[in-house]
Amino acid sequence: MSRIQLKELNEITESHNEIFQEIKSAFGTIPNMFKVIGNSEAALKSMWTSFGALGAGKLGAKLGEQIAVHVAEINRCQYCLSAHTLLGEKAGVSAEEMKSAQAGESSDPRVQAALTFSKKLVLKKASISMSDIDELKSAGFDDEEVAEILAHVALNIFTNYTNVAFDVPIDFPKVNLS
């Protein structure tokens, strides 16, 4: 049971409702994570608009989902691991590739570089070096993509912390942490 209330449609303001309807349109339902963060309209709007902005970014959904499962594993967030595994597979990433990404591994050198950089961002609390960025750039990422990787990591930390701190009930097919 969640540590704070799961907001339902009949308990929210009109502006909350607009965001909830967008979420429902995207997922077919309103996932529990959004119901919990929806206790604050500002937090809900921040999270939802970040997903939209990054979804339209240069990195693409596949890499975004691979980063998400790796960050979820590092932060021990089974909710996000479960959600993003499903979303990654829907974006065209194989189950095997998602499992590898969870472990921070990929046979694709570009994906591997992004996962390695993401891990450094999380574990070093963003205290990275120029050589870390150079490694990412040598894998073919430009400054725009480097910034987007950081934004994906930051958004996933936000969602991981939401789900872990508030013990949000998982409403996706469960995927086990390693």
N, CA, C and O atoms as a DFTB+ gen file, in Angstrom:
712 C
 N C O
     1  1       0.843      -1.188       0.000
     2  2       0.000       0.000       0.000
     3  2       0.882       1.242       0.000
     4  3       1.866       1.316       0.735
     5  1       0.531       2.186      -0.805
     6  2       1.303       3.411      -0.939
     7  2       1.341       4.182       0.375
     8  3       0.383       4.171       1.148
     9  1       2.458       4.846       0.608
    10  2       2.628       5.634       1.836
    11  2       1.856       6.936       1.798
    12  3       1.589       7.535       2.840
    13  1       1.490       7.386       0.585
    14  2       0.582       8.527       0.462
    15  2      -0.521       8.140      -0.506
    16  3      -0.404       7.169      -1.253
    17  1      -1.580       8.909      -0.478
    18  2      -2.803       8.596      -1.217
    19  2      -2.582       8.468      -2.722
    20  3      -1.791       9.201      -3.315
    21  1      -3.292       7.530      -3.316
    22  2      -3.397       7.435      -4.769
    23  2      -4.590       8.293      -5.175
    24  3      -5.728       7.957      -4.845
    25  1      -4.353       9.376      -5.873
    26  2      -5.430      10.282      -6.282
    27  2      -6.238       9.643      -7.403
    28  3      -5.678       9.153      -8.383
    29  1      -7.537       9.653      -7.252
    30  2      -8.439       9.136      -8.276
    31  2      -9.097      10.299      -9.007
    32  3      -9.080      11.433      -8.529
    33  1      -9.671      10.012     -10.159
    34  2     -10.270      11.064     -10.988
    35  2     -11.314      11.894     -10.246
    36  3     -11.435      13.094     -10.492
    37  1     -12.058      11.279      -9.353
    38  2     -13.109      12.013      -8.635
    39  2     -12.567      12.855      -7.484
    40  3     -13.341      13.502      -6.778
    41  1     -11.253      12.856      -7.284
    42  2     -10.648      13.590      -6.162
    43  2      -9.724      14.716      -6.615
    44  3      -8.973      15.257      -5.804
    45  1      -9.767      15.073      -7.883
    46  2      -8.790      16.026      -8.405
    47  2      -9.457      17.259      -8.987
    48  3     -10.660      17.280      -9.249
    49  1      -8.638      18.289      -9.183
    50  2      -9.118      19.532      -9.770
    51  2      -9.254      19.386     -11.280
    52  3      -8.821      18.387     -11.854
    53  1      -9.847      20.367     -11.911
    54  2     -10.030      20.332     -13.364
    55  2      -8.686      20.312     -14.096
    56  3      -8.526      19.595     -15.083
    57  1      -7.726      21.096     -13.614
    58  2      -6.427      21.106     -14.293
    59  2      -5.692      19.779     -14.096
    60  3      -4.994      19.318     -14.999
    61  1      -5.847      19.164     -12.919
    62  2      -5.323      17.806     -12.709
    63  2      -5.964      16.859     -13.721
    64  3      -5.297      16.025     -14.332
    65  1      -7.272      17.014     -13.879
    66  2      -8.022      16.128     -14.765
    67  2      -7.482      16.175     -16.193
    68  3      -7.401      15.142     -16.858
    69  1      -7.117      17.354     -16.663
    70  2      -6.569      17.468     -18.017
    71  2      -5.304      16.619     -18.160
    72  3      -5.135      15.903     -19.146
    73  1      -4.429      16.708     -17.175
    74  2      -3.185      15.926     -17.224
    75  2      -3.506      14.443     -17.096
    76  3      -2.960      13.627     -17.839
    77  1      -4.383      14.083     -16.165
    78  2      -4.753      12.676     -16.003
    79  2      -5.360      12.104     -17.289
    80  3      -5.109      10.949     -17.635
    81  1      -6.151      12.904     -17.991
    82  2      -6.753      12.430     -19.241
    83  2      -5.674      12.204     -20.317
    84  3      -5.772      11.263     -21.104
    85  1      -4.647      13.067     -20.347
    86  2      -3.537      12.859     -21.279
    87  2      -2.798      11.558     -20.947
    88  3      -2.438      10.790     -21.840
    89  1      -2.581      11.328     -19.668
    90  2      -1.898      10.108     -19.228
    91  2      -2.735       8.886     -19.579
    92  3      -2.218       7.892     -20.090
    93  1      -4.031       8.969     -19.299
    94  2      -4.927       7.847     -19.605
    95  2      -4.950       7.573     -21.103
    96  3      -5.005       6.418     -21.524
    97  1      -4.908       8.619     -21.896
    98  2      -4.885       8.450     -23.346
    99  2      -3.604       7.745     -23.794
   100  3      -3.634       6.930     -24.716
   101  1      -2.489       8.055     -23.150
   102  2      -1.205       7.459     -23.517
   103  2      -1.077       6.011     -23.070
   104  3      -0.519       5.187     -23.795
   105  1      -1.591       5.689     -21.877
   106  2      -1.404       4.363     -21.285
   107  2      -2.650       3.479     -21.311
   108  3      -2.555       2.269     -21.105
   109  1      -3.803       4.068     -21.558
   110  2      -5.050       3.314     -21.477
   111  2      -5.592       3.266     -20.058
   112  3      -6.700       2.785     -19.823
   113  1      -4.820       3.756     -19.132
   114  2      -5.162       3.818     -17.715
   115  2      -4.283       4.898     -17.086
   116  3      -3.436       5.483     -17.762
   117  1      -4.479       5.156     -15.824
   118  2      -3.599       6.090     -15.121
   119  2      -2.741       5.261     -14.169
   120  3      -3.229       4.818     -13.130
   121  1      -1.472       5.048     -14.509
   122  2      -0.605       4.260     -13.639
   123  2      -0.503       4.854     -12.228
   124  3      -0.589       6.067     -12.037
   125  1      -0.321       3.977     -11.265
   126  2      -0.278       4.387      -9.860
   127  2       0.765       5.455      -9.571
   128  3       0.540       6.314      -8.719
   129  1       1.899       5.423     -10.258
   130  2       2.925       6.439     -10.027
   131  2       2.354       7.841     -10.234
   132  3       2.629       8.746      -9.446
   133  1       1.566       8.021     -11.285
   134  2       0.983       9.334     -11.559
   135  2      -0.102       9.675     -10.546
   136  3      -0.290      10.844     -10.209
   137  1      -0.813       8.670     -10.061
   138  2      -1.820       8.912      -9.028
   139  2      -1.166       9.391      -7.732
   140  3      -1.722      10.235      -7.029
   141  1       0.005       8.856      -7.418
   142  2       0.701       9.269      -6.199
   143  2       1.301      10.659      -6.363
   144  3       1.087      11.527      -5.518
   145  1       2.050      10.879      -7.438
   146  2       2.684      12.188      -7.624
   147  2       1.609      13.237      -7.890
   148  3       1.847      14.433      -7.722
   149  1       0.423      12.786      -8.308
   150  2      -0.703      13.679      -8.543
   151  2      -1.262      14.316      -7.289
   152  3      -2.173      15.139      -7.374
   153  1      -0.744      13.958      -6.131
   154  2      -1.114      14.701      -4.921
   155  2      -0.680      16.156      -5.033
   156  3      -1.248      17.029      -4.377
   157  1       0.315      16.415      -5.854
   158  2       0.754      17.777      -6.151
   159  2       0.575      18.014      -7.637
   160  3       1.167      17.316      -8.461
   161  1      -0.232      18.989      -7.976
   162  2      -0.428      19.303      -9.388
   163  2       0.893      19.745     -10.032
   164  3       1.172      19.391     -11.177
   165  1       1.698      20.507      -9.307
   166  2       2.979      20.972      -9.845
   167  2       3.918      19.792     -10.117
   168  3       4.569      19.742     -11.161
   169  1       3.987      18.851      -9.184
   170  2       4.855      17.682      -9.369
   171  2       4.358      16.815     -10.520
   172  3       5.155      16.328     -11.321
   173  1       3.053      16.622     -10.604
   174  2       2.467      15.845     -11.698
   175  2       2.777      16.487     -13.045
   176  3       3.192      15.807     -13.984
   177  1       2.577      17.771     -13.132
   178  2       2.837      18.487     -14.384
   179  2       4.320      18.409     -14.744
   180  3       4.668      18.211     -15.908
   181  1       5.177      18.562     -13.762
   182  2       6.621      18.470     -14.000
   183  2       6.996      17.108     -14.561
   184  3       7.722      17.018     -15.551
   185  1       6.502      16.048     -13.929
   186  2       6.836      14.702     -14.373
   187  2       6.274      14.436     -15.768
   188  3       6.994      13.967     -16.649
   189  1       5.006      14.730     -15.968
   190  2       4.359      14.402     -17.234
   191  2       4.950      15.188     -18.396
   192  3       5.202      14.618     -19.458
   193  1       5.176      16.486     -18.214
   194  2       5.732      17.276     -19.316
   195  2       7.172      16.863     -19.615
   196  3       7.614      16.962     -20.760
   197  1       7.905      16.402     -18.607
   198  2       9.263      15.908     -18.847
   199  2       9.234      14.661     -19.718
   200  3      10.043      14.522     -20.636
   201  1       8.307      13.756     -19.434
   202  2       8.166      12.569     -20.295
   203  2       7.875      12.978     -21.735
   204  3       8.466      12.441     -22.672
   205  1       6.969      13.924     -21.904
   206  2       6.616      14.375     -23.247
   207  2       7.778      15.021     -23.971
   208  3       8.015      14.742     -25.146
   209  1       8.503      15.883     -23.275
   210  2       9.630      16.581     -23.890
   211  2      10.718      15.593     -24.306
   212  3      11.235      15.666     -25.420
   213  1      11.058      14.680     -23.418
   214  2      12.119      13.720     -23.736
   215  2      11.663      12.695     -24.775
   216  3      12.471      12.208     -25.565
   217  1      10.386      12.372     -24.774
   218  2       9.853      11.465     -25.784
   219  2       9.984      12.027     -27.187
   220  3      10.054      11.277     -28.162
   221  1      10.018      13.338     -27.287
   222  2      10.174      13.998     -28.587
   223  2      11.636      14.345     -28.863
   224  3      11.939      15.019     -29.848
   225  1      12.529      13.893     -28.009
   226  2      13.942      14.235     -28.140
   227  2      14.663      13.457     -29.213
   228  3      14.086      12.622     -29.909
   229  1      15.929      13.754     -29.324
   230  2      16.789      13.191     -30.362
   231  2      17.212      11.748     -30.081
   232  3      17.488      10.999     -31.018
   233  1      17.268      11.347     -28.814
   234  2      17.762      10.007     -28.468
   235  2      16.845       8.884     -28.921
   236  3      17.316       7.803     -29.273
   237  1      15.555       9.125     -28.917
   238  2      14.595       8.098     -29.301
   239  2      14.135       7.259     -28.127
   240  3      14.791       7.189     -27.087
   241  1      12.998       6.628     -28.320
   242  2      12.359       5.851     -27.255
   243  2      13.174       4.638     -26.839
   244  3      13.246       4.321     -25.652
   245  1      13.786       3.961     -27.791
   246  2      14.516       2.731     -27.457
   247  2      15.637       3.001     -26.465
   248  3      15.718       2.346     -25.426
   249  1      16.499       3.957     -26.776
   250  2      17.606       4.262     -25.867
   251  2      17.094       4.848     -24.563
   252  3      17.634       4.554     -23.496
   253  1      16.068       5.665     -24.637
   254  2      15.481       6.223     -23.409
   255  2      15.008       5.137     -22.456
   256  3      15.206       5.238     -21.246
   257  1      14.385       4.103     -22.998
   258  2      13.894       3.008     -22.153
   259  2      15.046       2.152     -21.618
   260  3      14.983       1.650     -20.496
   261  1      16.094       1.989     -22.426
   262  2      17.251       1.234     -21.936
   263  2      17.942       1.979     -20.791
   264  3      18.362       1.367     -19.809
   265  1      18.056       3.286     -20.922
   266  2      18.602       4.090     -19.821
   267  2      17.702       3.956     -18.601
   268  3      18.193       3.809     -17.481
   269  1      16.402       4.005     -18.806
   270  2      15.451       3.949     -17.686
   271  2      15.567       2.657     -16.894
   272  3      15.535       2.692     -15.664
   273  1      15.702       1.514     -17.567
   274  2      15.788       0.260     -16.807
   275  2      17.114       0.153     -16.068
   276  3      17.179      -0.424     -14.982
   277  1      18.169       0.706     -16.650
   278  2      19.457       0.654     -15.957
   279  2      19.447       1.550     -14.715
   280  3      19.928       1.149     -13.655
   281  1      18.908       2.740     -14.846
   282  2      18.818       3.647     -13.697
   283  2      17.891       3.049     -12.633
   284  3      18.169       3.164     -11.439
   285  1      16.801       2.417     -13.053
   286  2      15.894       1.764     -12.095
   287  2      16.613       0.665     -11.323
   288  3      16.429       0.528     -10.114
   289  1      17.427      -0.114     -12.019
   290  2      18.187      -1.181     -11.345
   291  2      19.154      -0.580     -10.324
   292  3      19.231      -1.051      -9.189
   293  1      19.878       0.443     -10.719
   294  2      20.835       1.082      -9.802
   295  2      20.121       1.617      -8.568
   296  3      20.605       1.465      -7.446
   297  1      18.965       2.246      -8.782
   298  2      18.216       2.864      -7.676
   299  2      17.251       1.901      -6.985
   300  3      16.512       2.294      -6.082
   301  1      17.263       0.628      -7.417
   302  2      16.445      -0.416      -6.796
   303  2      14.946      -0.087      -6.861
   304  3      14.218      -0.259      -5.883
   305  1      14.506       0.384      -8.022
   306  2      13.099       0.734      -8.220
   307  2      12.429      -0.317      -9.104
   308  3      12.513      -0.263     -10.331
   309  1      11.764      -1.271      -8.458
   310  2      11.104      -2.332      -9.205
   311  2       9.921      -1.795     -10.014
   312  3       9.616      -2.323     -11.083
   313  1       9.259      -0.763      -9.520
   314  2       8.142      -0.177     -10.263
   315  2       8.632       0.309     -11.634
   316  3       8.073      -0.068     -12.664
   317  1       9.674       1.143     -11.641
   318  2      10.175       1.692     -12.904
   319  2      10.792       0.608     -13.780
   320  3      10.649       0.638     -15.003
   321  1      11.471      -0.341     -13.163
   322  2      12.024      -1.445     -13.941
   323  2      10.898      -2.178     -14.665
   324  3      11.024      -2.496     -15.847
   325  1       9.825      -2.440     -13.977
   326  2       8.680      -3.137     -14.573
   327  2       8.037      -2.308     -15.683
   328  3       7.788      -2.811     -16.778
   329  1       7.771      -1.040     -15.392
   330  2       7.114      -0.169     -16.377
   331  2       7.968       0.016     -17.624
   332  3       7.474      -0.112     -18.744
   333  1       9.248       0.317     -17.432
   334  2      10.100       0.621     -18.585
   335  2      10.513      -0.615     -19.368
   336  3      10.828      -0.514     -20.553
   337  1      10.517      -1.772     -18.731
   338  2      10.752      -3.005     -19.489
   339  2       9.621      -3.197     -20.495
   340  3       9.867      -3.487     -21.666
   341  1       8.399      -3.038     -20.042
   342  2       7.243      -3.148     -20.934
   343  2       7.282      -2.068     -22.016
   344  3       7.072      -2.355     -23.194
   345  1       7.552      -0.829     -21.612
   346  2       7.582       0.271     -22.575
   347  2       8.721       0.095     -23.589
   348  3       8.564       0.427     -24.764
   349  1       9.846      -0.418     -23.139
   350  2      10.965      -0.670     -24.042
   351  2      10.624      -1.716     -25.088
   352  3      10.937      -1.564     -26.268
   353  1       9.976      -2.779     -24.634
   354  2       9.582      -3.817     -25.576
   355  2       8.559      -3.284     -26.571
   356  3       8.586      -3.652     -27.746
   357  1       7.651      -2.413     -26.107
   358  2       6.675      -1.797     -27.020
   359  2       7.350      -0.856     -28.009
   360  3       6.841      -0.631     -29.107
   361  1       8.512      -0.303     -27.611
   362  2       9.262       0.599     -28.496
   363  2      10.154      -0.169     -29.470
   364  3      10.801       0.431     -30.328
   365  1      10.188      -1.506     -29.334
   366  2      10.958      -2.308     -30.273
   367  2      12.271      -2.855     -29.756
   368  3      13.059      -3.399     -30.529
   369  1      12.523      -2.724     -28.463
   370  2      13.731      -3.300     -27.871
   371  2      13.382      -4.722     -27.440
   372  3      12.360      -4.934     -26.787
   373  1      14.204      -5.683     -27.789
   374  2      13.905      -7.068     -27.431
   375  2      13.984      -7.278     -25.921
   376  3      14.637      -6.515     -25.211
   377  1      13.315      -8.316     -25.446
   378  2      13.362      -8.656     -24.022
   379  2      14.800      -8.904     -23.578
   380  3      15.191      -8.521     -22.475
   381  1      15.582      -9.545     -24.439
   382  2      16.992      -9.817     -24.111
   383  2      17.789      -8.517     -23.993
   384  3      18.610      -8.364     -23.089
   385  1      17.541      -7.584     -24.916
   386  2      18.239      -6.294     -24.864
   387  2      17.837      -5.499     -23.625
   388  3      18.668      -4.806     -23.038
   389  1      16.573      -5.594     -23.223
   390  2      16.127      -4.883     -22.023
   391  2      16.775      -5.479     -20.781
   392  3      17.173      -4.746     -19.876
   393  1      16.882      -6.802     -20.733
   394  2      17.536      -7.469     -19.597
   395  2      19.013      -7.073     -19.533
   396  3      19.550      -6.828     -18.453
   397  1      19.659      -7.014     -20.686
   398  2      21.063      -6.579     -20.732
   399  2      21.200      -5.132     -20.276
   400  3      22.108      -4.802     -19.512
   401  1      20.306      -4.272     -20.741
   402  2      20.345      -2.855     -20.343
   403  2      20.153      -2.714     -18.839
   404  3      20.796      -1.878     -18.205
   405  1      19.276      -3.524     -18.267
   406  2      19.075      -3.521     -16.826
   407  2      20.413      -3.721     -16.109
   408  3      20.679      -3.085     -15.089
   409  1      21.247      -4.604     -16.649
   410  2      22.559      -4.894     -16.064
   411  2      23.624      -3.892     -16.510
   412  3      24.780      -3.989     -16.096
   413  1      23.240      -2.932     -17.349
   414  2      24.195      -1.939     -17.818
   415  2      25.053      -2.424     -18.962
   416  3      26.173      -1.949     -19.150
   417  1      24.529      -3.375     -19.734
   418  2      25.300      -3.980     -20.817
   419  2      24.543      -3.900     -22.136
   420  3      23.315      -3.960     -22.181
   421  1      25.321      -3.762     -23.210
   422  2      24.746      -3.781     -24.551
   423  2      25.821      -4.197     -25.537
   424  3      26.990      -3.852     -25.370
   425  1      25.428      -4.939     -26.568
   426  2      26.362      -5.296     -27.627
   427  2      26.552      -4.139     -28.606
   428  3      27.472      -4.164     -29.423
   429  1      25.697      -3.136     -28.528
   430  2      25.797      -1.935     -29.358
   431  2      26.703      -0.936     -28.631
   432  3      26.358      -0.489     -27.537
   433  1      27.848      -0.577     -29.209
   434  2      28.787       0.318     -28.516
   435  2      28.188       1.671     -28.130
   436  3      28.544       2.240     -27.098
   437  1      27.291       2.175     -28.949
   438  2      26.656       3.470     -28.644
   439  2      25.747       3.348     -27.419
   440  3      25.796       4.189     -26.521
   441  1      24.927       2.314     -27.383
   442  2      24.054       2.083     -26.219
   443  2      24.914       1.826     -24.983
   444  3      24.616       2.334     -23.903
   445  1      25.971       1.044     -25.138
   446  2      26.852       0.756     -24.004
   447  2      27.438       2.042     -23.433
   448  3      27.493       2.213     -22.215
   449  1      27.870       2.936     -24.298
   450  2      28.434       4.210     -23.833
   451  2      27.392       5.018     -23.056
   452  3      27.706       5.617     -22.027
   453  1      26.158       5.032     -23.549
   454  2      25.091       5.775     -22.856
   455  2      24.779       5.154     -21.503
   456  3      24.559       5.874     -20.529
   457  1      24.758       3.831     -21.429
   458  2      24.488       3.153     -20.152
   459  2      25.621       3.382     -19.157
   460  3      25.372       3.619     -17.975
   461  1      26.853       3.314     -19.627
   462  2      28.009       3.553     -18.753
   463  2      27.989       4.975     -18.217
   464  3      28.226       5.198     -17.030
   465  1      27.710       5.928     -19.081
   466  2      27.627       7.332     -18.665
   467  2      26.490       7.537     -17.674
   468  3      26.651       8.238     -16.676
   469  1      25.343       6.927     -17.947
   470  2      24.192       7.046     -17.043
   471  2      24.533       6.529     -15.655
   472  3      24.189       7.149     -14.649
   473  1      25.206       5.400     -15.607
   474  2      25.605       4.818     -14.318
   475  2      26.538       5.763     -13.565
   476  3      26.397       5.954     -12.358
   477  1      27.486       6.346     -14.283
   478  2      28.396       7.294     -13.644
   479  2      27.636       8.491     -13.092
   480  3      27.915       8.948     -11.983
   481  1      26.678       9.000     -13.858
   482  2      25.879      10.133     -13.377
   483  2      25.177       9.801     -12.060
   484  3      25.171      10.606     -11.129
   485  1      24.588       8.610     -11.995
   486  2      23.842       8.218     -10.791
   487  2      24.797       7.969      -9.628
   488  3      24.631       8.542      -8.551
   489  1      25.787       7.125      -9.841
   490  2      26.661       6.729      -8.728
   491  2      27.561       7.854      -8.244
   492  3      27.879       7.937      -7.058
   493  1      27.972       8.722      -9.167
   494  2      28.850       9.835      -8.781
   495  2      28.065      11.109      -8.462
   496  3      28.649      12.171      -8.246
   497  1      26.750      10.991      -8.436
   498  2      25.866      12.133      -8.178
   499  2      26.230      13.326      -9.069
   500  3      26.309      14.471      -8.623
   501  1      26.444      13.005     -10.339
   502  2      26.723      13.960     -11.418
   503  2      28.142      14.523     -11.389
   504  3      28.467      15.370     -12.222
   505  1      28.982      14.095     -10.484
   506  2      30.372      14.580     -10.435
   507  2      31.226      13.786     -11.423
   508  3      32.051      12.953     -11.048
   509  1      30.994      14.080     -12.684
   510  2      31.695      13.377     -13.752
   511  2      32.880      14.219     -14.226
   512  3      33.009      15.389     -13.866
   513  1      33.730      13.612     -15.029
   514  2      34.902      14.309     -15.560
   515  2      34.726      14.591     -17.053
   516  3      33.808      14.082     -17.696
   517  1      35.604      15.393     -17.571
   518  2      35.599      15.668     -19.011
   519  2      35.870      14.385     -19.785
   520  3      35.345      14.206     -20.884
   521  1      36.678      13.495     -19.230
   522  2      36.942      12.232     -19.941
   523  2      35.677      11.380     -20.045
   524  3      35.516      10.632     -21.010
   525  1      34.777      11.484     -19.062
   526  2      33.498      10.766     -19.142
   527  2      32.684      11.273     -20.328
   528  3      32.081      10.486     -21.058
   529  1      32.671      12.574     -20.513
   530  2      31.938      13.157     -21.639
   531  2      32.649      12.829     -22.952
   532  3      32.000      12.533     -23.956
   533  1      33.975      12.883     -22.943
   534  2      34.736      12.539     -24.146
   535  2      34.455      11.106     -24.592
   536  3      34.335      10.838     -25.788
   537  1      34.352      10.185     -23.632
   538  2      34.043       8.787     -23.968
   539  2      32.683       8.687     -24.652
   540  3      32.515       7.943     -25.618
   541  1      31.727       9.434     -24.146
   542  2      30.394       9.432     -24.737
   543  2      30.434      10.017     -26.154
   544  3      29.817       9.486     -27.077
   545  1      31.166      11.110     -26.306
   546  2      31.274      11.731     -27.627
   547  2      32.013      10.829     -28.605
   548  3      31.687      10.811     -29.792
   549  1      32.995      10.088     -28.129
   550  2      33.719       9.191     -29.046
   551  2      32.841       8.039     -29.514
   552  3      33.154       7.380     -30.507
   553  1      31.739       7.792     -28.801
   554  2      30.775       6.777     -29.224
   555  2      29.754       7.353     -30.209
   556  3      28.858       6.644     -30.668
   557  1      29.897       8.647     -30.533
   558  2      29.038       9.247     -31.552
   559  2      27.960      10.179     -31.045
   560  3      27.100      10.602     -31.817
   561  1      27.984      10.510     -29.768
   562  2      26.974      11.422     -29.232
   563  2      27.449      12.871     -29.345
   564  3      28.617      13.172     -29.102
   565  1      26.525      13.765     -29.719
   566  2      26.858      15.187     -29.754
   567  2      26.392      15.850     -28.452
   568  3      25.808      15.195     -27.590
   569  1      26.655      17.144     -28.321
   570  2      26.325      17.847     -27.081
   571  2      24.821      17.783     -26.755
   572  3      24.440      17.649     -25.592
   573  1      23.982      17.878     -27.782
   574  2      22.537      17.799     -27.565
   575  2      22.163      16.450     -26.956
   576  3      21.371      16.385     -26.016
   577  1      22.725      15.398     -27.485
   578  2      22.419      14.057     -26.983
   579  2      23.007      13.826     -25.594
   580  3      22.396      13.138     -24.777
   581  1      24.171      14.383     -25.315
   582  2      24.758      14.271     -23.978
   583  2      23.829      14.927     -22.961
   584  3      23.580      14.375     -21.890
   585  1      23.319      16.110     -23.304
   586  2      22.387      16.805     -22.416
   587  2      21.102      15.999     -22.224
   588  3      20.554      15.948     -21.122
   589  1      20.628      15.375     -23.293
   590  2      19.416      14.552     -23.193
   591  2      19.626      13.324     -22.330
   592  3      18.730      12.935     -21.580
   593  1      20.786      12.712     -22.423
   594  2      21.059      11.552     -21.559
   595  2      20.974      11.987     -20.098
   596  3      20.358      11.304     -19.279
   597  1      21.590      13.122     -19.773
   598  2      21.502      13.622     -18.402
   599  2      20.036      13.867     -18.015
   600  3      19.628      13.534     -16.903
   601  1      19.258      14.438     -18.914
   602  2      17.844      14.705     -18.619
   603  2      17.073      13.404     -18.391
   604  3      16.225      13.339     -17.501
   605  1      17.358      12.372     -19.182
   606  2      16.713      11.070     -18.965
   607  2      17.073      10.512     -17.585
   608  3      16.209      10.016     -16.862
   609  1      18.328      10.598     -17.238
   610  2      18.761      10.103     -15.928
   611  2      18.052      10.876     -14.819
   612  3      17.549      10.277     -13.868
   613  1      18.009      12.191     -14.936
   614  2      17.365      13.018     -13.911
   615  2      15.873      12.691     -13.782
   616  3      15.360      12.571     -12.669
   617  1      15.185      12.548     -14.904
   618  2      13.763      12.195     -14.858
   619  2      13.575      10.829     -14.205
   620  3      12.656      10.634     -13.411
   621  1      14.441       9.896     -14.542
   622  2      14.306       8.566     -13.957
   623  2      14.637       8.550     -12.470
   624  3      14.054       7.766     -11.720
   625  1      15.542       9.383     -12.038
   626  2      15.779       9.504     -10.592
   627  2      14.509      10.034      -9.925
   628  3      14.120       9.544      -8.865
   629  1      13.870      11.016     -10.527
   630  2      12.611      11.572     -10.003
   631  2      11.564      10.462      -9.879
   632  3      10.932      10.317      -8.833
   633  1      11.384       9.684     -10.942
   634  2      10.356       8.640     -10.884
   635  2      10.766       7.510      -9.939
   636  3       9.927       6.979      -9.211
   637  1      12.051       7.140      -9.944
   638  2      12.519       6.093      -9.020
   639  2      12.277       6.512      -7.581
   640  3      11.758       5.734      -6.781
   641  1      12.648       7.727      -7.256
   642  2      12.480       8.198      -5.875
   643  2      11.001       8.269      -5.498
   644  3      10.633       7.967      -4.362
   645  1      10.163       8.662      -6.439
   646  2       8.720       8.695      -6.175
   647  2       8.221       7.315      -5.781
   648  3       7.528       7.152      -4.777
   649  1       8.581       6.330      -6.582
   650  2       8.067       4.976      -6.371
   651  2       8.673       4.283      -5.157
   652  3       7.972       3.569      -4.438
   653  1       9.944       4.482      -4.925
   654  2      10.592       3.850      -3.769
   655  2      10.164       4.548      -2.484
   656  3       9.781       3.882      -1.522
   657  1      10.222       5.870      -2.451
   658  2       9.894       6.609      -1.222
   659  2       8.447       6.397      -0.790
   660  3       8.158       6.265       0.399
   661  1       7.542       6.367      -1.767
   662  2       6.120       6.260      -1.434
   663  2       5.589       4.843      -1.549
   664  3       4.391       4.618      -1.377
   665  1       6.466       3.878      -1.838
   666  2       6.084       2.464      -1.932
   667  2       4.858       2.284      -2.828
   668  3       3.852       1.696      -2.430
   669  1       4.972       2.801      -4.031
   670  2       3.855       2.787      -4.980
   671  2       3.593       1.352      -5.439
   672  3       4.517       0.666      -5.874
   673  1       2.344       0.892      -5.345
   674  2       2.013      -0.463      -5.819
   675  2       2.259      -0.597      -7.325
   676  3       1.842       0.253      -8.112
   677  1       2.936      -1.664      -7.706
   678  2       3.267      -1.901      -9.113
   679  2       2.010      -2.352      -9.866
   680  3       1.348      -3.314      -9.479
   681  1       1.704      -1.641     -10.937
   682  2       0.538      -1.977     -11.761
   683  2       0.952      -2.280     -13.202
   684  3       0.195      -2.038     -14.142
   685  1       2.152      -2.808     -13.357
   686  2       2.685      -3.319     -14.623
   687  2       3.112      -4.749     -14.374
   688  3       3.269      -5.145     -13.218
   689  1       3.307      -5.543     -15.423
   690  2       3.849      -6.900     -15.185
   691  2       5.200      -6.779     -14.463
   692  3       6.105      -6.094     -14.938
   693  1       5.321      -7.442     -13.326
   694  2       6.512      -7.295     -12.489
   695  2       7.749      -7.878     -13.145
   696  3       7.726      -8.970     -13.713
   697  1       8.837      -7.112     -13.049
   698  2      10.163      -7.542     -13.469
   699  2      11.036      -7.467     -12.225
   700  3      11.025      -6.461     -11.515
   701  1      11.783      -8.513     -11.962
   702  2      12.593      -8.564     -10.751
   703  2      13.887      -7.794     -10.903
   704  3      14.516      -7.805     -11.961
   705  1      14.271      -7.130      -9.836
   706  2      15.584      -6.503      -9.759
   707  2      16.621      -7.612      -9.685
   708  3      16.327      -8.709      -9.209
   709  1      17.824      -7.336     -10.149
   710  2      18.896      -8.333     -10.100
   711  2      19.446      -8.479      -8.679
   712  3      20.355      -9.276      -8.448
